């Protein structure tokens, strides 16, 4: 109720029709603001609808970045972990940025390229590494979104293998991203889970 009362459409309705007719309405609003402040920090309920099911419609893959060291060993950037879970870089606005601005439906867009450039550049800076010579692999895990309970769903998603989709490099401060086989991945296809338990 608090989210609805303070949402932009309801706010317009109140300002045009309720406030002019009922003098006590603004006092109720003041009380709602106190409730909103409490509910935001206590329960994570905000007037803006975030993390709704519709945000994840056609969300069929997770993209991760792996640094390949000179000796061949690998470090997963703390964006998405090897298990496919959010890493330490993804909290608050950066989680929203990576999930909905960078990891967009078209995997070969400028949003993805610019995002990988920014996140790899920050990773190098954050770890006191040079951008004169750095190699990264772009990894993709195809996921099967569902809106119903599915037996062993998490286990299946965690066991889904990663696929190397491309490479990113930094050479003398210049970034390059290469997706050699763009048709290899079934991006945009319906991957919804069929095995549901009612």
FINU-737331 format. One record per residue: residue in three letters; x, y, z of N, C-alpha, C in turn. Coordinates in steps of 0.1 Angstrom, whole numbers. Each point is the difference from the previous one (the first is absolute). Layout:
N
+-----+-------+-------+-------+-------+-------+-------+-------+-------+-------+
:   r :   n_u :   n_v :   n_w :  ca_u :  ca_v :  ca_w :   c_u :   c_v :   c_w :
+-----+-------+-------+-------+-------+-------+-------+-------+-------+-------+
: ALA :     X :     Y :     Z :     X :     Y :     Z :     X :     Y :     Z :
...
+-----+-------+-------+-------+-------+-------+-------+-------+-------+-------+
This chain:
198
+-----+-------+-------+-------+-------+-------+-------+-------+-------+-------+
:   r :   n_u :   n_v :   n_w :  ca_u :  ca_v :  ca_w :   c_u :   c_v :   c_w :
+-----+-------+-------+-------+-------+-------+-------+-------+-------+-------+
: UNK :     8 :   -12 :     0 :    -8 :    12 :     0 :     9 :    13 :     0 :
: UNK :    10 :    -1 :     8 :     9 :    12 :     1 :     6 :     3 :   -14 :
: UNK :     5 :   -10 :    -7 :     5 :     2 :   -13 :   -10 :     6 :   -10 :
: UNK :   -12 :    -5 :     1 :   -10 :     5 :    -9 :    -4 :    14 :     3 :
: UNK :    -1 :     4 :    13 :    -4 :    13 :     4 :    10 :    11 :    -4 :
: UNK :    13 :    -4 :    -1 :    11 :     9 :    -3 :     5 :    -1 :   -14 :
: UNK :    -6 :    -9 :    -8 :     4 :    -2 :   -14 :    -4 :    13 :    -8 :
: UNK :     8 :     2 :   -11 :    -3 :    12 :    -8 :   -14 :     1 :    -5 :
: UNK :    -6 :   -10 :    -6 :   -14 :     2 :    -5 :   -10 :     3 :    12 :
: UNK :     2 :    -6 :    11 :    -9 :     3 :    11 :     2 :    14 :     6 :
: UNK :    13 :     4 :    -1 :     3 :    14 :     5 :    -7 :    10 :    -9 :
: UNK :     0 :    -2 :   -13 :    -7 :    10 :    -9 :   -15 :     0 :     3 :
: UNK :    -5 :   -12 :     2 :   -15 :    -1 :     4 :    -3 :     8 :    13 :
: UNK :     9 :    -2 :    10 :    -2 :     7 :    13 :     1 :    16 :    -2 :
: UNK :    10 :     4 :    -8 :     2 :    14 :    -1 :   -12 :     7 :    -8 :
: UNK :    -5 :    -7 :   -10 :   -11 :     6 :    -8 :   -14 :    -1 :     6 :
: UNK :    -2 :   -11 :     7 :   -14 :    -3 :     4 :    -2 :    -1 :    16 :
: UNK :     9 :    -5 :     7 :    -2 :    -2 :    14 :     4 :    12 :     9 :
: UNK :    12 :     5 :    -3 :     5 :    12 :     9 :   -10 :    12 :    -1 :
: UNK :    -5 :     3 :   -12 :    -9 :    12 :     0 :   -13 :    -2 :     7 :
: UNK :    -4 :   -13 :     2 :   -14 :    -2 :     6 :     1 :    -4 :    15 :
: UNK :    12 :    -6 :     4 :     1 :    -5 :    14 :    13 :     6 :     6 :
: UNK :    -2 :     8 :    10 :    11 :     7 :     6 :     9 :    -9 :     8 :
: UNK :    -5 :   -11 :     5 :     8 :   -10 :     8 :     9 :    -9 :    -8 :
: UNK :    -2 :     0 :   -13 :     8 :    -9 :    -9 :    15 :     2 :     1 :
: UNK :     4 :    13 :     1 :    15 :     2 :     1 :     5 :    -5 :    13 :
: UNK :    -7 :     0 :    11 :     5 :    -5 :    12 :     1 :   -16 :    -1 :
: UNK :    -9 :    -6 :    -7 :     1 :   -15 :    -2 :    13 :    -2 :    -8 :
: UNK :     3 :     8 :   -10 :    12 :    -1 :    -8 :    12 :     1 :     8 :
: UNK :     1 :     9 :    10 :    11 :     1 :     8 :     3 :   -13 :     8 :
: UNK :   -11 :    -6 :     5 :     1 :   -12 :     7 :     5 :   -11 :    -9 :
: UNK :    -5 :     0 :   -12 :     5 :   -10 :   -10 :    15 :     1 :    -3 :
: UNK :     5 :    12 :     0 :    14 :     2 :    -2 :     8 :    -7 :    11 :
: UNK :    -5 :     1 :    12 :     7 :    -6 :    12 :     0 :   -15 :    -2 :
: UNK :   -12 :    -5 :    -4 :    -1 :   -15 :    -2 :     9 :    -4 :   -11 :
: UNK :     1 :     8 :   -11 :     8 :    -4 :   -11 :    15 :     0 :     4 :
: UNK :     4 :     9 :     8 :    14 :     0 :     4 :     3 :   -13 :     8 :
: UNK :    -9 :    -3 :     9 :     2 :   -12 :     8 :    -1 :   -13 :    -8 :
: UNK :   -10 :    -1 :    -9 :    -1 :   -12 :    -8 :    11 :    -2 :   -10 :
: UNK :     6 :    11 :    -5 :    11 :    -1 :    -9 :    12 :    -6 :     7 :
: UNK :     4 :     5 :    12 :    12 :    -6 :     6 :    -3 :   -13 :     8 :
: UNK :   -12 :    -2 :     4 :    -3 :   -12 :     8 :    -3 :   -12 :    -9 :
: UNK :    -8 :     3 :   -11 :    -4 :   -11 :    -8 :     4 :     1 :   -15 :
: UNK :     6 :    11 :    -4 :     4 :     1 :   -14 :   -11 :     4 :    -9 :
: UNK :   -11 :     5 :     5 :   -12 :     4 :    -8 :     1 :    14 :    -4 :
: UNK :     0 :     3 :   -13 :     2 :    14 :    -4 :   -12 :     4 :    -9 :
: UNK :    -2 :    13 :    -2 :   -11 :     5 :    -9 :     2 :    -4 :   -14 :
: UNK :    13 :    -3 :    -4 :     3 :    -4 :   -14 :     0 :   -15 :     0 :
: UNK :    -8 :    -6 :   -10 :     0 :   -14 :    -1 :    13 :    -6 :    -5 :
: UNK :     8 :    -6 :     8 :    13 :    -6 :    -4 :    -1 :   -15 :     2 :
: UNK :     8 :    -7 :    -8 :     2 :   -14 :     1 :   -14 :    -7 :    -2 :
: UNK :    -7 :     5 :   -10 :   -13 :    -6 :    -3 :     2 :   -12 :   -10 :
: UNK :    -9 :    -9 :    -1 :     1 :   -11 :    -9 :     2 :     5 :   -15 :
: UNK :    -8 :    10 :    -3 :     0 :     5 :   -14 :    14 :     6 :    -4 :
: UNK :     8 :     4 :    10 :    14 :     5 :    -3 :     8 :   -12 :    -6 :
: UNK :    -3 :   -12 :     3 :     8 :   -11 :    -5 :    -7 :    -8 :   -11 :
: UNK :   -10 :     6 :    -7 :    -6 :    -7 :   -11 :    11 :    -1 :   -11 :
: UNK :     1 :   -12 :    -6 :    10 :    -3 :   -11 :    14 :     2 :     5 :
: UNK :     2 :    -1 :    13 :    14 :     1 :     6 :     6 :   -15 :    -1 :
: UNK :     8 :    -3 :   -10 :     3 :   -14 :    -2 :    15 :    -3 :     1 :
: UNK :     8 :    10 :     5 :    14 :    -3 :     2 :     6 :     9 :    11 :
: UNK :    12 :    -5 :     5 :     8 :     8 :     9 :    13 :     2 :    -7 :
: UNK :     6 :    12 :     1 :    13 :     3 :    -6 :    10 :     2 :    11 :
: UNK :    11 :    -6 :    -1 :    11 :     2 :    10 :    13 :     3 :    -7 :
: UNK :     9 :     5 :     7 :    13 :     4 :    -5 :    11 :    -7 :     8 :
: UNK :    10 :    -6 :    -7 :    11 :    -7 :     6 :    13 :     6 :    -5 :
: UNK :     8 :     3 :    10 :    14 :     5 :    -4 :     9 :   -12 :    -2 :
: UNK :     7 :     0 :   -11 :    10 :   -10 :    -3 :    14 :     6 :     3 :
: UNK :     6 :    -6 :    10 :    14 :     5 :     4 :    10 :    -4 :   -10 :
: UNK :    12 :     6 :     1 :    11 :    -4 :    -9 :     4 :   -15 :     1 :
: UNK :    -2 :    -5 :    12 :     4 :   -14 :     3 :   -11 :   -10 :    -4 :
: UNK :   -11 :     5 :    -6 :   -11 :    -8 :    -4 :   -11 :    -2 :    11 :
: UNK :     3 :     3 :    12 :   -11 :    -1 :    11 :   -10 :    11 :    -2 :
: UNK :   -12 :    -3 :     6 :   -11 :     9 :    -2 :    -6 :     6 :    13 :
: UNK :    -5 :    12 :    -1 :    -7 :     7 :    11 :   -13 :     4 :    -5 :
: UNK :   -11 :    -4 :     7 :   -13 :     5 :    -4 :    -2 :    13 :     6 :
: UNK :    -3 :    10 :    -8 :    -3 :    13 :     5 :   -12 :     0 :     9 :
: UNK :     0 :     8 :    11 :   -11 :    -1 :    10 :   -13 :     7 :    -5 :
: UNK :    -3 :    -3 :   -12 :   -13 :     5 :    -5 :   -10 :   -12 :     1 :
: UNK :     3 :   -11 :    -7 :    -7 :   -12 :     1 :    10 :   -11 :     4 :
: UNK :    -4 :    -8 :    11 :    10 :   -10 :     4 :    -1 :   -12 :    -9 :
: UNK :     9 :    -9 :     2 :     1 :   -13 :    -8 :   -13 :    -8 :     1 :
: UNK :    -7 :     2 :    12 :   -12 :    -8 :     2 :   -12 :     7 :    -7 :
: UNK :     2 :    13 :    -5 :   -11 :     7 :    -7 :    -7 :     9 :     9 :
: UNK :     6 :     3 :    12 :    -7 :     9 :    10 :     7 :    14 :    -1 :
: UNK :    -7 :    10 :     5 :     6 :    14 :     0 :    12 :     0 :     8 :
: UNK :    11 :     7 :    -5 :    12 :     2 :     8 :     0 :    13 :     8 :
: UNK :    11 :     3 :     6 :     0 :    11 :     9 :    -1 :    14 :    -7 :
: UNK :     3 :     0 :   -13 :    -2 :    13 :    -7 :   -14 :     3 :    -2 :
: UNK :    -9 :   -10 :     0 :   -14 :     2 :    -3 :    -8 :     2 :    12 :
: UNK :    -2 :    12 :     4 :    -9 :     4 :    11 :    -6 :    13 :    -4 :
: UNK :   -12 :     2 :     4 :    -7 :    13 :    -3 :     0 :     3 :   -15 :
: UNK :     4 :    12 :    -3 :    -1 :     5 :   -14 :     8 :    -8 :    -9 :
: UNK :    12 :    -5 :     4 :     8 :    -8 :    -9 :    -7 :   -13 :    -4 :
: UNK :    -7 :    -6 :     9 :    -8 :   -12 :    -3 :   -10 :     3 :   -11 :
: UNK :    -7 :    10 :     2 :   -10 :     4 :   -10 :     7 :     3 :   -14 :
: UNK :    11 :     8 :     1 :     7 :     3 :   -12 :     5 :   -13 :    -8 :
: UNK :     6 :    -9 :     7 :     5 :   -12 :    -7 :   -11 :    -8 :    -5 :
: UNK :   -10 :    -2 :     8 :   -11 :    -9 :    -3 :    -9 :     5 :   -11 :
: UNK :    -3 :    13 :     0 :   -10 :     5 :    -9 :     5 :    10 :   -11 :
: UNK :    12 :     5 :     2 :     5 :    10 :    -9 :    12 :    -6 :    -9 :
: UNK :     8 :    -9 :     7 :    11 :    -6 :    -7 :    -4 :   -13 :    -6 :
: UNK :    -6 :    -9 :     7 :    -4 :   -13 :    -4 :   -14 :     0 :    -6 :
: UNK :     0 :     8 :   -11 :   -13 :     2 :    -7 :    -4 :   -11 :    -9 :
: UNK :   -12 :     0 :    -6 :    -5 :   -11 :    -8 :     8 :    -2 :   -12 :
: UNK :     5 :    10 :    -7 :     9 :    -2 :   -11 :    15 :     0 :     5 :
: UNK :     6 :   -12 :     0 :    13 :    -2 :     7 :    11 :     7 :    -7 :
: UNK :    -2 :     5 :   -13 :    11 :     6 :    -7 :    -2 :    15 :    -2 :
: UNK :    -7 :     6 :    10 :    -3 :    14 :    -1 :    12 :     8 :     6 :
: UNK :    -1 :    13 :    -3 :    10 :     9 :     6 :    -1 :     1 :    15 :
: UNK :   -12 :    -3 :     5 :    -2 :     0 :    15 :     9 :   -10 :     6 :
: UNK :     0 :   -12 :    -6 :     9 :   -11 :     6 :    14 :     3 :    -2 :
: UNK :     4 :     5 :   -12 :    14 :     4 :    -2 :     5 :    11 :     9 :
: UNK :    -8 :    10 :     2 :     4 :    11 :     9 :     0 :    -5 :    14 :
: UNK :    -9 :    -8 :     4 :    -1 :    -5 :    14 :    13 :    -9 :     3 :
: UNK :     3 :    -9 :    -9 :    12 :    -8 :     2 :    12 :     8 :     0 :
: UNK :     1 :    10 :    -8 :    12 :     9 :     0 :     1 :     7 :    14 :
: UNK :   -11 :     5 :     5 :     0 :     8 :    13 :     3 :   -10 :    11 :
: UNK :    -6 :   -11 :     1 :     2 :   -10 :    11 :    14 :    -6 :     0 :
: UNK :     5 :    -3 :   -12 :    14 :    -5 :     0 :    10 :    11 :     3 :
: UNK :    -3 :    12 :    -5 :     9 :    11 :     3 :     0 :     3 :    15 :
: UNK :   -12 :     0 :     7 :     0 :     2 :    14 :     7 :   -11 :     8 :
: UNK :    -2 :   -13 :    -5 :     7 :   -11 :     6 :    15 :     2 :     0 :
: UNK :     5 :     4 :   -11 :    15 :     2 :    -1 :     4 :    11 :     9 :
: UNK :    -7 :    11 :     0 :     3 :    11 :     9 :    -1 :    -4 :    15 :
: UNK :   -11 :    -7 :     3 :    -3 :    -4 :    14 :    11 :   -10 :     5 :
: UNK :     6 :    -8 :    -9 :    10 :    -9 :     4 :    14 :     4 :    -3 :
: UNK :     2 :    13 :    -3 :    13 :     6 :    -3 :     7 :    -7 :   -11 :
: UNK :    -8 :    -4 :   -11 :     6 :    -7 :   -11 :     0 :    10 :   -12 :
: UNK :     9 :    -3 :    -9 :     2 :     9 :   -12 :   -10 :    -3 :   -11 :
: UNK :    -4 :    10 :    -7 :    -9 :    -3 :   -12 :     9 :     0 :   -13 :
: UNK :    13 :    -2 :     2 :     9 :    -1 :   -12 :    -1 :   -14 :    -6 :
: UNK :    -3 :   -10 :     9 :    -1 :   -14 :    -6 :    -9 :    -8 :    10 :
: UNK :   -12 :    -2 :    -4 :   -10 :    -8 :     9 :    -9 :    -7 :    -9 :
: UNK :    -3 :   -13 :     3 :    -9 :    -8 :    -8 :   -11 :    -5 :     9 :
: UNK :   -12 :    -1 :    -6 :   -12 :    -4 :     7 :    -8 :    -9 :    -9 :
: UNK :    -7 :   -10 :     6 :   -10 :    -8 :    -7 :   -14 :     5 :     4 :
: UNK :    -9 :     0 :   -10 :   -14 :     3 :     3 :    -7 :   -13 :     0 :
: UNK :    -6 :    -3 :    11 :    -6 :   -13 :     3 :   -16 :     2 :     0 :
: UNK :    -7 :    -9 :    -5 :   -14 :     0 :    -1 :    -6 :   -13 :     6 :
: UNK :   -10 :     2 :     9 :    -7 :   -12 :     5 :   -15 :     2 :    -4 :
: UNK :    -5 :   -10 :    -7 :   -14 :     1 :    -4 :    -9 :    -5 :    11 :
: UNK :   -10 :     8 :     4 :    -8 :    -3 :    11 :   -14 :    -2 :    -5 :
: UNK :    -8 :    -7 :     8 :   -14 :    -2 :    -3 :    -9 :     6 :    10 :
: UNK :    -5 :    12 :    -2 :    -8 :     7 :     9 :   -13 :    -7 :     2 :
: UNK :    -5 :     1 :    12 :   -14 :    -6 :     3 :    -7 :     9 :    11 :
: UNK :   -13 :    -1 :    -1 :    -8 :     8 :    10 :    -7 :   -10 :    10 :
: UNK :     3 :   -13 :    -2 :    -7 :   -10 :     9 :    11 :    -8 :     7 :
: UNK :    -4 :    -7 :    10 :    10 :    -8 :     7 :     3 :   -12 :    -9 :
: UNK :    13 :    -3 :     0 :     5 :   -11 :    -9 :    10 :    -8 :     9 :
: UNK :    -3 :   -13 :     1 :     9 :    -9 :     8 :    15 :     1 :    -5 :
: UNK :     9 :     2 :     9 :    14 :     1 :    -2 :     4 :    11 :   -10 :
: UNK :    -8 :    11 :     0 :     2 :    11 :   -10 :    14 :     6 :     3 :
: UNK :     3 :     4 :    12 :    13 :     7 :     3 :    11 :   -10 :    -3 :
: UNK :    -1 :   -12 :     3 :    11 :   -10 :    -3 :     3 :    -1 :   -15 :
: UNK :   -11 :     0 :    -8 :     1 :    -1 :   -14 :     7 :    13 :    -6 :
: UNK :    -4 :    11 :     5 :     6 :    13 :    -5 :    14 :     1 :     4 :
: UNK :     4 :    -4 :    12 :    14 :     0 :     4 :     9 :    -9 :    -8 :
: UNK :    -6 :   -11 :    -4 :     7 :   -11 :    -7 :     1 :     4 :   -15 :
: UNK :    -7 :     9 :    -5 :     0 :     4 :   -14 :    15 :     5 :    -3 :
: UNK :     6 :    -6 :   -11 :    14 :     4 :    -3 :     1 :    14 :    -6 :
: UNK :    11 :     6 :     3 :     4 :    13 :    -6 :     5 :    -3 :   -14 :
: UNK :    -3 :    10 :    -9 :     5 :    -1 :   -14 :     8 :    13 :    -3 :
: UNK :    12 :    -2 :    -6 :     8 :    11 :    -3 :    -6 :     7 :   -13 :
: UNK :    -4 :    12 :     2 :    -7 :     7 :   -11 :     9 :    10 :    -7 :
: UNK :    11 :     4 :     6 :     8 :    10 :    -7 :    12 :     3 :     9 :
: UNK :     8 :    10 :    -5 :    12 :     4 :     7 :     1 :    15 :     1 :
: UNK :     5 :     6 :    10 :     2 :    14 :     1 :    15 :     2 :     4 :
: UNK :     6 :    10 :    -6 :    14 :     3 :     2 :     2 :    15 :     3 :
: UNK :    10 :     2 :     8 :     6 :    14 :     1 :    14 :    -1 :    -5 :
: UNK :     4 :     9 :    -9 :    13 :     1 :    -5 :     4 :    15 :    -1 :
: UNK :    10 :     4 :     8 :     5 :    14 :     0 :   -12 :     9 :     2 :
: UNK :    -9 :    -3 :    10 :   -11 :     8 :     3 :   -12 :     0 :    -9 :
: UNK :     1 :    -8 :   -10 :   -11 :    -1 :   -10 :    -8 :   -13 :     2 :
: UNK :   -13 :     1 :     1 :    -9 :   -12 :     2 :    -5 :    -5 :   -13 :
: UNK :    -1 :   -14 :    -1 :    -5 :    -6 :   -11 :    -9 :   -12 :     5 :
: UNK :   -11 :    -2 :    -7 :    -9 :   -11 :     3 :    -3 :    -8 :   -12 :
: UNK :     1 :   -13 :     1 :    -2 :    -9 :   -12 :    -9 :   -11 :     3 :
: UNK :   -12 :    -1 :    -7 :    -9 :   -11 :     0 :     2 :    -8 :   -13 :
: UNK :     8 :   -10 :    -1 :     3 :    -6 :   -13 :   -12 :    -7 :    -6 :
: UNK :    -9 :    -6 :     8 :   -10 :    -8 :    -6 :   -14 :     4 :     6 :
: UNK :    -5 :    11 :    -6 :   -12 :     6 :     6 :   -13 :    -8 :    -1 :
: UNK :     0 :   -10 :    -9 :   -12 :    -8 :    -2 :     0 :   -13 :     9 :
: UNK :    11 :    -1 :     8 :     2 :   -12 :     8 :   -10 :    -1 :    11 :
: UNK :    -5 :    11 :     5 :    -8 :     0 :    12 :   -15 :     3 :    -3 :
: UNK :    -9 :    -8 :     6 :   -14 :     2 :    -3 :    -6 :    12 :     8 :
: UNK :     6 :    11 :    -1 :    -6 :    12 :     7 :   -13 :     3 :    -6 :
: UNK :   -10 :     4 :    10 :   -13 :     4 :    -5 :   -10 :   -11 :    -1 :
: UNK :     5 :   -13 :     0 :   -10 :   -11 :    -1 :    -6 :    -2 :    13 :
: UNK :   -12 :    -6 :     0 :    -7 :    -3 :    12 :     6 :   -12 :     7 :
: UNK :     6 :     2 :    11 :     7 :   -11 :     8 :    -8 :    -3 :    13 :
: UNK :   -13 :     4 :     0 :    -7 :    -2 :    13 :    -1 :   -15 :     3 :
: UNK :     0 :    -2 :    13 :     0 :   -14 :     5 :   -14 :    -6 :    -1 :
: UNK :    -1 :   -12 :    -5 :   -13 :    -6 :    -2 :    -3 :   -10 :    12 :
: UNK :    10 :    -5 :     6 :    -3 :   -10 :    11 :    -4 :     7 :    13 :
: UNK :   -12 :     4 :     1 :    -5 :     6 :    12 :    -8 :    -9 :     8 :
: UNK :    -1 :     3 :    13 :    -8 :    -8 :     9 :   -11 :    10 :     5 :
: UNK :   -12 :    -4 :    -2 :   -11 :     8 :     4 :    -3 :     0 :    15 :
+-----+-------+-------+-------+-------+-------+-------+-------+-------+-------+
